[in-house]
């Protein structure tokens, strides 16, 4: 189908099936109806991140034995003066984690929304040098072969990369950042990078036409087999997700319920999650309020670090 066909597609409503690890069935012990989210301190990228992530996986009851796992980092742009992307050390630790947990296959995939040369961007971000056998593990999701998934917002279908659709678990290796439109860009917004630019344009034009908040919620709906690891060791505040400044927080946040993970990250950042439209929309299939989330390991109060917000987002400050 040509891109014009997508732009002219009519409104079609469709549901999505539930899959293994991303569902509540994958969450171990805890009060019924509450989602566990692990907050783990990590002072720097030289810490033993593999062990920290292993602790978080255990706290969240994650079981990936025999499964195909796709790690989806946040690789958007690169400049040496700020912290835009998921740090390479977090990706290395995640590869080690899922292999040690018995995953049958661990791959890495990303489709940047700005740069058309993904490999060159991965080179700048030190992914190719820092991740062993990176080229063998990596798929450019902007240019992967695709298949149709029925029903996405006002379109009858959306075409997604086969590497994503074949995975038993897609792990959002997100960066803890503010976002000048969405308020925050965390595990859910990170999935913009699975939408292929070769079909939907740069910077994922179709999603912007639908609306960022609605598109985030739709991706959440059609990708239920997910897990989140948010890199908050050094985040970004101010005019994120690209032009902000680094913010030292020293945390990693993990969980199977991505709404609960993002709501927790917002509270760590001093942002009221209920003020963000994409979270309100996505919360129809997840947990948003504190009473619905079981914080494990650290308490939010012990790591909370208010992020600077641009003027239009200051009403989102957590009181």
PAKOL-44266 format. One line per field, with one value per residue (C-alpha): residue in one letter; x, y, z. Coordinates in pm, 1 decimal. Layout:
<pts>
res: [A,...]
east: [X,...]
north: [Y,...]
up: [Z,...]
</pts>
This chain:
<pts>
res: [X,X,X,X,X,X,X,X,X,X,X,X,X,X,X,X,X,X,X,X,X,X,X,X,X,X,X,X,X,X,X,X,X,X,X,X,X,X,X,X,X,X,X,X,X,X,X,X,X,X,X,X,X,X,X,X,X,X,X,X,X,X,X,X,X,X,X,X,X,X,X,X,X,X,X,X,X,X,X,X,X,X,X,X,X,X,X,X,X,X,X,X,X,X,X,X,X,X,X,X,X,X,X,X,X,X,X,X,X,X,X,X,X,X,X,X,X,X,X,X,X,X,X,X,X,X,X,X,X,X,X,X,X,X,X,X,X,X,X,X,X,X,X,X,X,X,X,X,X,X,X,X,X,X,X,X,X,X,X,X,X,X,X,X,X,X,X,X,X,X,X,X,X,X,X,X,X,X,X,X,X,X,X,X,X,X,X,X,X,X,X,X,X,X,X,X,X,X,X,X,X,X,X,X,X,X,X,X,X,X,X,X,X,X,X,X,X,X,X,X,X,X,X,X,X,X,X,X,X,X,X,X,X,X,X,X,X,X,X,X,X,X,X,X,X,X,X,X,X,X,X,X,X,X,X,X,X,X,X,X,X,X,X,X,X,X,X,X,X,X,X,X,X,X,X,X,X,X,X,X,X,X,X,X,X,X,X,X,X,X,X,X,X,X,X,X,X,X,X,X,X,X,X,X,X,X,X,X,X,X,X,X,X,X,X,X,X,X,X]
east: [0.0,128.5,165.3,-121.2,-348.3,-273.8,-348.8,-690.7,-783.8,-1122.1,-1210.0,-1205.1,-1220.1,-1034.3,-916.6,-584.8,-496.7,-306.2,34.3,246.7,501.2,335.5,12.5,-77.2,-32.1,345.7,346.0,429.8,298.9,146.6,-199.9,-461.8,-514.3,-183.5,115.3,465.4,720.1,1082.6,1282.5,1651.1,1934.5,2226.7,2472.2,2650.0,2691.2,2999.4,2785.0,2709.1,2404.8,2357.4,2310.0,2085.7,1866.4,1865.5,1729.3,1458.7,1359.7,1321.8,1116.6,885.4,853.3,983.5,1010.3,1161.7,1303.2,1290.6,1145.6,1257.6,1333.0,1367.5,1537.1,1414.0,1643.1,1576.9,1814.0,1691.0,1975.1,2324.2,2522.0,2801.1,2673.6,2350.0,2179.9,1936.5,1970.9,1958.3,2314.9,2515.1,2601.7,2230.2,2187.4,2493.1,2354.9,2010.6,2156.7,2342.3,2031.6,1800.2,2059.5,2121.5,1746.8,1737.0,1593.8,1620.8,1722.6,1806.3,1797.3,1814.0,1594.4,1532.0,1388.6,1497.3,1247.2,1495.1,1802.9,1768.1,2110.4,2048.9,2384.8,2572.9,2371.4,2448.0,2814.4,2799.5,2620.3,2894.3,2648.0,2851.5,3173.9,3029.1,2789.2,2951.6,2837.6,2608.6,2564.8,2453.3,2203.0,2062.5,1770.3,1689.8,1315.0,1268.2,1360.6,1266.2,1016.0,665.4,326.7,-15.5,-174.0,-545.1,-688.0,-486.1,-663.8,-830.8,-653.2,-778.0,-429.9,-76.5,231.2,489.8,835.7,839.1,1122.6,882.7,588.6,795.6,924.2,771.9,863.7,948.7,1148.5,1127.7,1476.6,1364.2,1537.0,1391.0,1323.6,1081.5,898.4,790.2,456.5,376.7,516.3,742.4,894.0,936.5,862.9,542.7,655.0,969.4,759.1,734.7,1062.8,902.2,688.5,880.0,989.3,1019.3,637.4,522.4,791.6,1036.2,976.1,698.2,467.7,158.1,175.7,197.1,-104.9,-303.6,-175.4,115.0,-92.9,-343.1,-67.0,114.3,-205.8,-269.6,80.8,26.4,-298.8,-157.2,172.6,70.0,370.5,604.5,835.6,1000.4,1345.5,1385.8,1734.9,1712.1,2075.6,2119.0,1796.8,1706.1,1511.2,1378.6,1316.2,1328.9,1338.7,1639.4,1727.3,1712.7,1998.8,2129.7,1969.1,2142.1,1882.7,2061.3,1773.0,1649.3,1274.2,1134.7,801.0,558.9,279.7,412.1,147.2,248.9,616.7,565.7,344.6,617.0,885.0,673.4,647.8,1024.0,1059.7,815.1,547.8,182.8,114.7,-258.8,-186.7,-40.9,-293.0,-108.3,-108.7,-477.3,-557.8,-328.2,-451.7,-766.1,-542.5,-310.4,-254.5,-199.3,-275.7,-44.1,-296.2,-284.9,94.5,311.4,651.4,928.8,1289.3,1318.5,1037.2,966.4,1039.4,1394.7,1482.8,1248.3,1435.0,1225.3,1296.4,1288.5,984.3,927.8,666.9,385.4,434.8,464.0,99.6,202.6,419.9,337.4,210.6]
north: [0.0,347.6,604.1,810.0,513.9,534.0,904.9,843.0,544.2,546.7,495.7,131.8,12.9,-302.6,-481.1,-641.9,-979.5,-1015.7,-1181.0,-1350.5,-1135.2,-799.2,-899.3,-901.0,-1280.7,-1223.3,-1022.7,-1217.4,-1170.5,-852.4,-728.1,-809.2,-531.7,-358.8,-342.3,-383.2,-125.4,-150.7,165.1,86.6,321.9,336.5,613.8,603.5,407.9,240.7,66.9,-305.7,-241.6,-607.1,-697.0,-396.0,-498.0,-858.1,-739.8,-540.0,-833.4,-1053.5,-789.6,-768.0,-1145.3,-1138.6,-1476.6,-1480.8,-1831.6,-1959.5,-1635.1,-1405.2,-1065.2,-738.8,-449.5,-113.0,169.2,539.3,646.9,976.5,1218.2,1267.7,1550.0,1508.9,1797.9,1639.3,1306.9,1225.7,850.4,536.5,499.8,223.0,72.9,16.7,-169.7,-386.1,-471.0,-549.0,-787.1,-967.7,-972.2,-1134.7,-1386.7,-1485.7,-1516.0,-1779.5,-1589.0,-1789.6,-1479.8,-1119.4,-861.5,-481.3,-267.0,103.4,336.4,694.6,965.6,1224.3,1059.9,845.1,682.6,475.7,300.4,629.8,748.8,425.3,486.7,836.7,710.5,445.0,159.2,-10.9,9.5,-58.3,-347.0,-674.1,-800.0,-497.2,-526.4,-890.5,-806.5,-483.9,-419.6,-76.7,-75.3,211.3,-23.6,-370.7,-588.9,-517.7,-679.7,-530.1,-502.0,-433.0,-110.3,193.4,520.8,636.5,381.6,33.0,-103.4,-4.8,-170.5,-265.5,-426.4,-803.5,-802.4,-641.0,-865.2,-1184.1,-1095.1,-1265.0,-960.0,-605.3,-423.6,-44.9,68.2,426.2,744.3,953.6,1287.0,1574.1,1631.7,1972.8,1838.3,1517.3,1638.5,1337.0,1081.1,749.8,384.1,438.3,730.1,529.5,301.4,572.3,423.6,96.8,270.9,245.2,578.7,423.5,404.7,677.8,937.6,1129.4,1228.7,965.5,1217.3,997.8,973.8,1350.6,1391.4,1149.5,1327.3,1233.5,1143.5,934.4,757.9,667.7,516.2,324.2,177.2,73.6,-96.1,-300.7,-394.5,-565.8,-803.2,-548.1,-470.9,-141.7,-46.0,330.4,479.2,752.1,749.1,1070.2,1201.4,1518.8,1818.2,2138.0,2143.0,1768.1,1528.4,1662.2,2016.7,1984.0,1956.1,1653.5,1575.3,1344.2,1124.2,795.3,551.8,272.7,204.0,-131.4,-305.8,-498.6,-241.7,46.8,292.2,220.4,254.4,589.7,718.9,623.9,793.2,1107.9,1119.3,1072.0,1370.3,1583.1,1565.0,1483.6,1183.0,1253.3,1581.7,1402.7,1320.5,1018.6,855.3,926.8,767.5,470.3,414.1,250.4,-57.9,9.8,167.0,537.5,630.5,553.4,318.5,102.0,67.8,-134.1,35.0,-215.1,-155.4,224.0,461.6,753.5,1000.3,867.3,938.0,1220.6,1486.7,1764.8,1819.8,2170.3,2218.0,2459.0,2729.6,2551.1,2240.9,2405.3,2327.0,1957.8,2006.3,1756.8,1954.5]
up: [0.0,-84.8,191.9,47.5,111.1,481.7,489.6,336.9,551.7,725.0,1088.1,1194.4,1555.0,1648.9,1960.6,2035.8,2184.6,2511.3,2510.9,2780.6,2962.2,2908.8,3074.9,3442.6,3433.7,3423.9,3746.5,4058.3,4413.5,4545.6,4634.2,4367.2,4117.3,4190.9,3957.2,4100.5,3986.2,4097.0,4167.9,4196.8,4283.0,4039.0,4113.6,3778.6,3455.8,3603.7,3867.8,3835.6,3617.5,3524.6,3891.1,3950.6,3657.7,3779.1,4114.1,3936.6,3718.0,4024.9,4206.5,3904.6,3862.3,3505.0,3331.0,2981.1,2965.5,2608.4,2474.0,2191.7,2342.7,2151.7,2330.6,2205.1,2327.9,2288.7,2010.6,1871.4,1806.9,1938.2,2089.3,2340.2,2554.6,2676.4,2756.4,2475.6,2433.0,2645.1,2766.1,2601.8,2943.9,3013.6,2685.7,2753.3,3098.2,2953.9,2694.0,2973.4,3194.4,2942.4,2830.4,3192.4,3247.3,2973.0,2678.0,2357.8,2162.6,2252.9,1975.0,1958.6,1733.8,1684.9,1420.6,1494.3,1413.0,1287.3,1139.2,830.4,877.4,1189.4,1182.6,1170.2,1469.8,1655.8,1582.4,1731.7,2042.6,2085.6,2047.3,1776.2,1974.2,2317.3,2243.6,2144.9,1801.7,1769.5,1392.7,1425.9,1699.6,1557.2,1321.5,1178.5,1242.1,998.6,713.5,835.2,649.1,777.2,833.4,894.8,1238.0,1225.0,1364.9,1468.1,1552.0,1228.9,1009.0,925.4,987.5,1071.2,925.7,1188.0,1160.7,1154.2,1408.1,1655.6,1572.1,1602.7,1950.1,2252.8,2460.1,2353.2,2619.4,2621.4,2725.0,2766.4,2883.0,3165.2,2992.7,2973.9,2645.3,2520.1,2392.3,2581.0,2914.6,2961.3,2728.6,2905.1,2830.2,2629.7,2411.5,2335.2,2114.2,1847.7,1731.7,1624.6,1361.0,1032.1,888.3,543.2,540.7,777.4,722.8,938.6,1216.6,1204.6,1039.3,1051.5,1430.2,1463.0,1235.6,1451.4,1762.8,1985.7,2291.1,2098.7,1905.1,2227.8,2366.8,2044.1,2042.6,2403.0,2303.2,2016.3,2185.6,2510.1,2528.1,2681.9,2972.3,3068.6,3190.3,3222.8,3232.0,3493.3,3597.2,3400.7,3249.2,3061.4,3194.7,3040.7,2666.6,2607.7,2438.2,2243.6,2348.5,2727.7,2974.1,3167.8,3504.1,3750.3,3921.7,3987.0,3935.9,3713.1,3702.0,3587.6,3545.8,3326.6,3347.3,3140.0,3259.9,3618.8,3526.4,3353.3,3634.8,3882.0,3671.8,3653.5,4032.1,4059.7,3821.1,4020.2,3748.4,3814.3,3589.0,3589.0,3411.1,3106.0,2835.3,2696.9,3040.1,3097.1,2761.5,2820.1,3174.8,3039.1,3018.8,3312.5,3650.5,3705.4,4067.3,4361.2,4523.7,4209.7,4209.6,4445.6,4466.1,4528.1,4641.0,4684.0,4774.3,4544.2,4825.7,4859.1,4495.1,4391.4,4195.4,4046.0,3677.2,3531.9,3307.5,3021.5,3084.4,2900.9,3119.4,3462.2,3536.5,3539.9,3849.1,4124.1,4421.3]
</pts>
